Amino acid sequence: MENIDFKRELSEIYQQTDDEVSLVDVLELNYLMIDGHGDPNTSSEYEAAIETLYPLSYAIRAIIKEEEEFKYVVMPLEGLWWTDDMESFDVENKSEWQWTLMIMQPDFVTETIVERARDNVRDDKDLPSLSEMRFESLDEGTSAQTLHVGPFSDEGSTVKRIHEFIETRGFSLRGRHHEIYLSDMRRTEPERLKTIIRQPVET
């Protein structure tokens, strides 16, 4: 059975180098989402969201594999980050952050499948944020992105580079700061972490 990797199928938005900032057109995609607030380094909400999103994504994949005889790689964790005043968004002041953690689902995953998977994992596991999870689409459209290699604490200069790229090309910021965690942050040394940083734009 072929094992499809949608990071490759959607390589224009899920594969990125760190030597340039790219302008990309992000399609409308579906995600499992959980919202929260506060510093991800200290927030119990943040850990609970991760502990819920991964098992639920694997439960969805199990349903697809069994019924459709189709296998695919579970997508990486992603995060939207913002503050009430995005003009003052500060990557250092994490206590004021609002966030949405999410995992992209292939377009053949339906609301019905998601709810079946939710029921399955509810019976098997005590997932702390299961009732707070929602299945929702996100249409980011034109966005600027690049790859950040290294610890999250060093992202400031990468974010600045993206913002400078946006300004010099006559765009302005739109929507929320978006991060795609290509590395497993639980098992990867900080200096080797790979994170796509994306910012939607408008003219």
C-alpha positions as CSV (number, residue, x, y, z in Angstrom):
1,M,0.0,0.0,0.0
2,E,1.5,3.3,-1.1
3,N,2.2,5.8,1.8
4,I,1.4,9.3,0.5
5,D,3.3,12.2,2.1
6,F,1.3,15.4,1.5
7,K,4.3,17.5,2.4
8,R,5.6,16.4,-0.9
9,E,2.3,16.6,-2.7
10,L,2.0,20.2,-1.4
11,S,5.7,20.9,-1.7
12,E,5.2,24.5,-2.8
13,I,4.0,25.4,0.7
14,Y,5.5,22.6,2.9
15,Q,9.0,22.6,1.6
16,Q,11.2,25.7,2.0
17,T,14.8,26.7,2.1
18,D,16.3,29.0,4.7
19,D,18.3,31.0,2.1
20,E,15.4,33.0,0.7
21,V,11.9,34.3,1.5
22,S,9.3,33.0,-0.9
23,L,6.0,34.4,-2.0
24,V,3.5,31.5,-2.1
25,D,-0.2,31.0,-2.8
26,V,-1.6,28.9,0.1
27,L,-4.8,27.0,-0.9
28,E,-7.7,26.6,1.5
29,L,-6.9,23.6,3.6
30,N,-8.7,21.7,6.4
31,Y,-7.3,21.4,9.9
32,L,-8.0,19.9,13.4
33,M,-7.7,23.0,15.6
34,I,-7.4,23.8,19.3
35,D,-7.1,27.4,20.7
36,G,-5.2,28.6,23.7
37,H,-3.4,31.5,25.4
38,G,0.0,32.1,26.9
39,D,3.6,31.1,26.8
40,P,4.0,27.7,25.1
41,N,6.9,26.9,27.3
42,T,4.8,27.1,30.5
43,S,1.2,26.6,29.3
44,S,-0.6,23.4,30.3
45,E,-3.1,24.2,27.6
46,Y,-0.4,24.0,25.0
47,E,0.8,20.6,26.1
48,A,-2.8,19.3,26.3
49,A,-3.5,20.5,22.7
50,I,-0.5,18.6,21.4
51,E,-1.5,15.5,23.4
52,T,-4.9,15.6,21.7
53,L,-4.1,16.6,18.1
54,Y,-1.7,13.8,17.4
55,P,-3.7,10.8,18.6
56,L,-6.8,12.2,16.9
57,S,-4.9,12.6,13.6
58,Y,-3.7,9.0,13.8
59,A,-7.2,7.8,14.6
60,I,-8.5,9.5,11.5
61,R,-5.7,7.9,9.4
62,A,-6.6,4.5,10.8
63,I,-10.2,4.9,9.6
64,I,-9.1,5.9,6.1
65,K,-6.6,3.1,5.9
66,E,-9.2,0.5,7.0
67,E,-12.1,1.6,4.9
68,E,-10.4,3.2,1.8
69,E,-7.2,1.1,1.8
70,F,-5.3,4.3,1.5
71,K,-2.3,5.2,3.7
72,Y,-0.7,8.6,4.2
73,V,1.8,10.3,6.5
74,V,0.2,12.4,9.4
75,M,1.1,16.0,8.8
76,P,3.3,18.1,11.1
77,L,2.0,20.3,13.9
78,E,1.4,23.9,13.0
79,G,0.6,27.0,15.0
80,L,-1.1,30.4,14.5
81,W,0.2,33.0,16.8
82,W,-1.2,36.5,17.5
83,T,-1.9,39.2,20.0
84,D,-4.9,41.5,20.3
85,D,-2.8,44.3,18.7
86,M,-0.8,42.6,15.9
87,E,1.1,45.9,15.4
88,S,2.8,45.2,18.7
89,F,3.3,41.5,18.3
90,D,6.5,40.6,20.1
91,V,8.2,37.2,19.6
92,E,9.8,37.7,23.0
93,N,6.7,38.5,25.0
94,K,5.1,35.1,24.9
95,S,2.8,35.5,27.9
96,E,0.5,37.8,25.8
97,W,0.2,35.4,22.9
98,Q,-3.0,33.9,21.7
99,W,-2.5,30.7,19.6
100,T,-4.2,28.0,17.6
101,L,-2.4,24.6,17.3
102,M,-3.5,22.5,14.3
103,I,-2.7,19.6,12.1
104,M,-3.7,19.6,8.4
105,Q,-6.1,16.9,7.2
106,P,-6.2,15.7,3.5
107,D,-9.2,16.9,1.6
108,F,-11.0,13.5,1.7
109,V,-11.2,13.7,5.5
110,T,-14.8,14.8,6.3
111,E,-16.5,16.1,9.4
112,T,-18.2,12.7,9.8
113,I,-14.8,10.9,9.8
114,V,-13.4,13.4,12.3
115,E,-16.4,12.8,14.7
116,R,-16.0,9.0,14.3
117,A,-12.3,9.3,15.2
118,R,-13.2,11.6,18.2
119,D,-15.6,8.9,19.5
120,N,-12.9,6.2,18.9
121,V,-10.2,8.0,20.9
122,R,-12.7,9.0,23.6
123,D,-13.3,5.4,24.3
124,D,-9.6,4.5,24.3
125,K,-7.8,7.5,25.8
126,D,-8.3,10.4,28.1
127,L,-7.3,13.2,25.8
128,P,-7.3,16.5,27.7
129,S,-8.6,18.8,25.0
130,L,-10.7,16.5,22.9
131,S,-13.9,18.4,23.5
132,E,-12.3,21.7,22.5
133,M,-11.0,20.5,19.1
134,R,-12.8,21.8,16.0
135,F,-12.5,20.8,12.3
136,E,-12.2,24.0,10.3
137,S,-10.8,25.3,7.0
138,L,-8.2,28.1,6.6
139,D,-7.7,30.1,3.5
140,E,-4.5,32.1,3.8
141,G,-4.0,33.1,0.2
142,T,-0.8,35.0,-0.8
143,S,1.8,34.6,1.9
144,A,5.5,35.2,2.5
145,Q,7.5,32.3,4.1
146,T,11.0,31.1,4.8
147,L,12.6,28.3,6.8
148,H,14.1,29.0,10.3
149,V,16.7,26.5,11.5
150,G,17.5,26.7,15.2
151,P,15.8,27.3,18.5
152,F,12.4,29.0,18.7
153,S,14.1,31.7,20.8
154,D,16.1,32.8,17.8
155,E,13.2,33.3,15.5
156,G,13.2,37.1,15.9
157,S,15.7,37.8,13.1
158,T,13.9,35.4,10.7
159,V,10.6,37.1,11.4
160,K,12.2,40.5,10.8
161,R,13.6,39.3,7.5
162,I,10.1,38.2,6.4
163,H,8.6,41.5,7.4
164,E,11.3,43.4,5.5
165,F,10.6,41.3,2.4
166,I,6.9,42.1,2.6
167,E,7.5,45.8,3.0
168,T,10.0,46.1,0.2
169,R,7.6,44.5,-2.2
170,G,4.8,46.8,-1.4
171,F,2.7,44.4,0.7
172,S,1.4,44.7,4.2
173,L,0.8,42.1,6.9
174,R,-2.5,40.3,7.0
175,G,-3.8,37.6,9.3
176,R,-1.8,35.7,11.8
177,H,1.9,34.6,12.2
178,H,2.0,31.0,11.1
179,E,4.6,28.3,12.0
180,I,4.9,24.8,10.6
181,Y,7.0,22.5,12.8
182,L,8.8,20.2,10.4
183,S,10.9,18.7,13.3
184,D,9.5,16.8,16.3
185,M,10.3,19.4,19.0
186,R,10.2,16.7,21.7
187,R,13.0,14.7,20.1
188,T,15.1,17.3,18.2
189,E,18.0,19.3,19.6
190,P,17.1,23.0,19.6
191,E,19.8,24.0,17.1
192,R,18.5,21.5,14.6
193,L,14.8,22.4,14.7
194,K,13.3,23.3,11.3
195,T,10.3,25.6,11.2
196,I,8.6,27.2,8.3
197,I,7.6,30.7,9.3
198,R,4.7,32.1,7.2
199,Q,3.0,35.5,7.1
200,P,-0.1,36.2,5.0
201,V,0.0,39.5,3.1
202,E,-2.2,41.9,1.2
203,T,-1.6,44.8,-1.2
